Amino acid sequence: SSEELGIYSIAVQLFDVIALLPASLAMVLFPRLLKREDNQWSTTKDIFIVSSIFITIIGLSFYAIGQWFVVKLFGGEFINSYAVLLAMLPGAFVYAGMSILSQFVVSQGFPFSLVLVWIVGFSATCLTAFHFIPNHGAIGAAWSQSIGLFTVFVGVVYLAISIKIRNKK
């Protein structure tokens, strides 16, 4: 419904705010990784840890004051956006990590397997959406988004670790 769409759009706007810093860090990381021939993994790991700590603090903050924040910023009619945002927070967390680790993967060349990982993640989002959205509305869409992003995160972690192991040999 249009009400569910409005609720979802508010939560997506807040998700974008949460994801902005890790995405910005990833954008800055890529040129640094290309310039360095050694310690690329160490640099990536350090930024991954800092980004994870940051996104955890932001996520916990939104969990603690998100309801108040939504009401103050958008009005009481959008209070249900808070529950949708909570369903998106796991996706925001893995999106942050995935943004950083993807830069490491791409700095080693652009493997077609990364494209496949995104196709699998998109498929997971779509398949779960067919079930969750009709039964749970905007929260179901948020769950589907988090599941799809988690799927991509697992794939990117696998690729990053595979590259790290291959580079050690």
Disulfide bonds with the S-S distance in Angstrom:
none
